[in-house]
């Protein structure tokens, strides 16, 4: 693999297992790690703390044969610093605004144009504040509800597609291999797999298992804003997986017919109520074996 490519990926902490093995095999890998370690104290307000030139030279010449050319070594060191500080400018730029939520956390975000976003749990959102007036664009991983002020086109980029609006209310969910968009007000345009779909208020678009569909919705805002998680003909595994993710617990299903489908909802702020809502409607029973462990079985056993 190309050395410069490996170094860049290493600095971004984005090496695959194969790439990590290739990087470790580089003749200079240990030195690159030492050099960047001494540069970690760098910030926009302080000078980088690095070893004195003589100290670095002694370390290198003490470990390398005399056939090495110091100019070659210094050039490599300089290259690493250029890459490292270049990445610092990218990740420590005040213009890039990043928001991330944890389990059972919802965050309200106010954008420069006064648009408002409710970022659902286990989600991440990022935008560039310095270019916002010219281009209203952001990246989303997870789920969020948007109340967009009228103005220039507003784009939401996800790994599955892009949603574009001018001013409206809509919800986007892009996680667990499911991509869904619901329009509550105005008009939403969804770009997915080279296809454009327009959604007026009360319409939704969903891609699941590679199959896309458009359908009607009767609610006026996402159920999770009211501390509820709603399902329509969802598999038992999907429902309990959502419960696990929200409450950060482990649920074991014993002798359960996994072909059963669940239509209903569970609360997002009370685990016992959530478990009862699901198990009672499916004729199941549950037992808490610890604070984070739940076993679900058939009620007839």
C-alpha positions in Angstrom: 0.0 0.0 0.0 1.1 3.6 -0.6 3.0 4.9 2.5 1.6 8.4 2.4 -2.0 7.0 2.2 -1.3 4.7 5.2 0.2 7.6 7.2 -2.8 9.8 6.5 -5.3 7.1 7.4 -3.3 6.4 10.6 -3.4 10.1 11.6 -7.2 10.0 11.1 -7.4 6.9 13.2 -9.2 5.3 10.3 -7.1 2.2 9.5 -8.7 -1.0 8.6 -7.2 -4.2 10.1 -5.3 -4.9 6.9 -4.1 -1.3 6.7 -3.1 -1.3 10.4 -1.0 -4.3 9.7 0.6 -2.7 6.7 1.3 0.5 8.6 2.9 -1.4 11.5 5.2 -3.0 8.9 6.5 0.3 7.7 10.2 0.8 8.6 9.5 4.2 10.1 6.2 3.4 11.9 7.6 3.7 15.5 9.2 7.1 14.7 6.0 8.5 13.2 4.2 7.5 16.4 6.8 9.2 18.6 6.9 12.3 16.5 3.1 12.8 16.6 3.0 12.0 20.3 5.2 15.0 20.9 3.0 17.2 18.7 -0.3 16.4 20.5 0.1 19.4 22.8 -0.4 21.7 19.9 -3.4 24.0 19.8 -4.5 27.2 18.0 -3.3 29.3 21.0 -0.1 27.5 21.9 3.0 26.4 20.1 3.5 22.7 19.4 5.8 21.0 21.9 8.4 19.0 20.0 11.7 17.5 20.8 14.8 19.7 20.1 16.3 19.1 16.8 19.4 17.6 18.3 17.4 15.2 20.5 15.5 14.0 17.5 18.7 13.5 15.6 20.3 11.6 18.4 17.2 9.3 18.8 17.2 8.6 15.1 20.9 8.1 14.6 21.1 6.0 17.7 18.6 3.6 16.2 19.4 3.7 12.5 22.5 2.8 10.6 24.9 5.5 9.6 23.9 4.9 6.0 20.7 6.9 6.6 20.8 10.4 5.2 19.7 12.9 7.8 18.1 15.1 5.2 15.9 12.2 4.2 14.9 11.7 7.8 14.1 15.3 8.4 12.0 15.5 5.2 9.9 12.6 6.4 9.5 14.2 9.8 8.4 17.4 8.2 5.9 15.5 6.0 4.3 13.9 9.1 4.0 17.3 10.8 2.4 18.8 7.7 -0.2 16.0 7.6 -0.7 16.1 11.4 -1.3 19.9 11.6 -3.4 19.8 8.5 -5.7 17.4 10.1 -5.7 19.5 13.3 -7.0 22.5 11.2 -9.8 20.3 9.9 -10.9 18.8 13.2 -10.4 21.8 15.4 -12.0 24.4 13.2 -14.5 26.5 15.1 -16.6 26.9 11.9 -17.5 23.2 11.9 -20.3 22.6 14.4 -20.8 19.0 15.5 -23.5 17.7 17.8 -23.8 14.1 19.1 -26.3 12.5 21.5 -26.1 9.5 23.8 -28.6 7.0 25.0 -32.0 8.5 25.9 -30.7 12.0 25.1 -32.5 14.5 22.8 -30.8 17.8 21.9 -32.3 21.0 20.5 -30.1 22.8 18.0 -30.6 26.3 16.8 -29.1 27.0 13.4 -27.7 30.4 12.2 -30.9 31.0 10.1 -33.1 30.3 13.2 -34.1 26.9 11.9 -34.5 24.4 14.8 -33.5 20.8 15.0 -34.4 18.1 17.5 -31.6 15.6 17.4 -32.8 12.1 18.6 -30.7 9.8 20.7 -27.6 8.1 19.4 -27.4 10.6 16.5 -24.8 12.9 15.1 -25.1 16.2 13.1 -22.5 18.5 11.6 -22.6 21.7 9.5 -20.2 24.5 8.5 -21.3 27.8 10.2 -19.0 29.9 8.0 -20.7 29.0 4.7 -24.2 28.6 6.1 -25.5 31.9 4.6 -24.5 30.8 1.1 -25.3 27.1 1.5 -27.7 25.6 4.0 -26.3 22.1 4.2 -25.6 19.6 7.0 -24.7 15.9 7.5 -26.8 13.6 9.6 -26.2 10.2 11.1 -29.2 8.8 13.0 -32.5 10.7 13.4 -33.7 14.3 13.7 -36.7 16.4 13.4 -36.3 19.7 11.4 -38.3 22.9 11.6 -36.7 24.9 8.7 -37.1 28.6 8.2 -37.9 29.7 4.7 -35.0 30.8 2.5 -32.4 29.1 0.3 -32.5 25.4 -0.3 -31.9 23.4 2.8 -30.1 20.1 2.3 -29.7 17.1 4.8 -27.1 14.6 3.6 -27.2 11.0 5.0 -25.4 7.9 4.0 -28.6 6.7 2.2 -29.6 9.9 0.4 -30.2 13.6 0.5 -33.3 15.5 1.5 -33.9 19.0 0.1 -36.4 21.6 1.2 -37.0 25.4 1.2 -38.9 25.8 4.4 -40.9 23.0 6.2 -41.1 20.5 9.0 -39.9 17.0 8.5 -38.3 14.0 10.2 -35.3 12.0 8.9 -34.1 8.7 10.1 -31.0 7.0 8.6 -29.8 4.2 10.8 -29.8 0.4 11.1 -30.1 0.0 7.3 -33.4 1.8 7.3 -33.9 5.2 5.6 -37.1 7.1 6.2 -38.4 10.7 5.6 -41.7 12.1 6.9 -43.0 15.4 5.8 -45.3 17.2 8.3 -45.5 20.6 6.6 -44.6 22.1 3.2 -42.8 20.0 0.6 -39.8 17.7 0.9 -37.7 16.3 -2.0 -35.8 13.1 -1.4 -32.8 11.9 -3.5 -32.1 8.2 -3.1 -30.5 5.7 -5.5 -30.7 8.1 -8.5 -34.4 8.6 -7.9 -36.2 11.8 -6.8 -39.4 11.6 -4.7 -41.4 14.6 -3.7 -43.4 14.4 -0.4 -46.1 16.9 0.5 -47.4 17.2 4.1 -48.7 13.9 5.4 -46.6 11.7 3.2 -43.6 9.5 4.1 -40.9 7.7 2.2 -39.0 4.6 3.5 -36.3 2.3 2.2 -36.0 -1.0 4.1 -34.2 -4.1 2.9 -33.5 -2.4 -0.4 -37.2 -1.8 -1.1 -38.6 1.7 -1.2 -42.2 2.8 -0.5 -44.3 5.9 -0.1 -47.2 6.0 2.4 -49.5 8.3 4.4 -49.0 9.4 8.0 -51.7 10.8 10.2 -49.5 12.3 13.0 -48.4 15.9 13.2 -44.9 15.3 14.6 -42.6 12.4 15.3 -43.7 10.1 18.1 -40.3 10.2 19.8 -40.8 13.9 20.5 -43.6 12.7 22.8 -41.5 10.0 24.5 -43.1 7.2 22.4 -41.7 4.7 19.9 -44.3 3.5 17.4 -44.3 0.4 15.2 -46.5 -0.8 12.4 -46.3 -4.5 11.6 -42.7 -4.7 12.8 -40.9 -8.0 13.6 -40.4 -9.0 17.2 -36.7 -8.8 16.8 -36.8 -5.3 15.4 -39.0 -4.1 18.3 -36.8 -5.6 21.0 -33.7 -4.4 19.3 -35.1 -0.8 19.4 -35.9 -1.3 23.1 -32.3 -2.6 23.8 -30.8 0.4 21.9 -32.9 3.0 23.7 -32.5 1.7 27.3 -29.0 0.3 26.8 -29.9 -3.1 28.0 -29.6 -6.7 26.8 -32.8 -8.7 26.0 -32.7 -12.5 25.6 -35.6 -14.1 23.7 -36.2 -17.7 24.7 -38.6 -19.9 22.7 -40.2 -17.0 21.0 -41.9 -17.2 17.6 -39.9 -14.6 15.8 -42.3 -14.4 12.9 -44.8 -12.5 15.1 -45.5 -8.9 14.2 -46.0 -6.0 16.6 -48.2 -3.0 16.0 -48.2 -0.5 18.8 -45.9 1.7 20.9 -43.7 1.7 23.9 -42.7 4.5 26.3 -39.2 6.0 26.1 -38.9 7.0 29.7 -40.2 3.9 31.6 -38.6 0.5 30.9 -41.2 -1.5 32.8 -44.1 0.2 31.0 -42.3 -0.4 27.7 -41.8 -4.1 28.4 -45.4 -4.6 29.5 -46.7 -2.8 26.4 -44.9 -5.1 24.1 -45.1 -8.4 26.0 -48.8 -8.2 27.0 -49.9 -7.5 23.4 -47.9 -10.5 22.1 -48.8 -12.9 25.0 -45.2 -12.9 26.3 -43.7 -12.5 29.7 -40.5 -11.0 30.9 -38.1 -11.2 33.9 -35.4 -8.8 34.9 -32.3 -10.8 35.8 -30.2 -7.7 36.5 -30.4 -3.9 35.9 -29.3 -4.4 32.3 -30.5 -8.0 31.6 -34.0 -9.0 30.6 -35.3 -12.5 29.6 -38.5 -12.7 27.5 -40.4 -15.9 27.1 -43.7 -17.3 26.0 -46.4 -16.6 28.6 -47.9 -20.0 28.0 -44.8 -21.8 29.2 
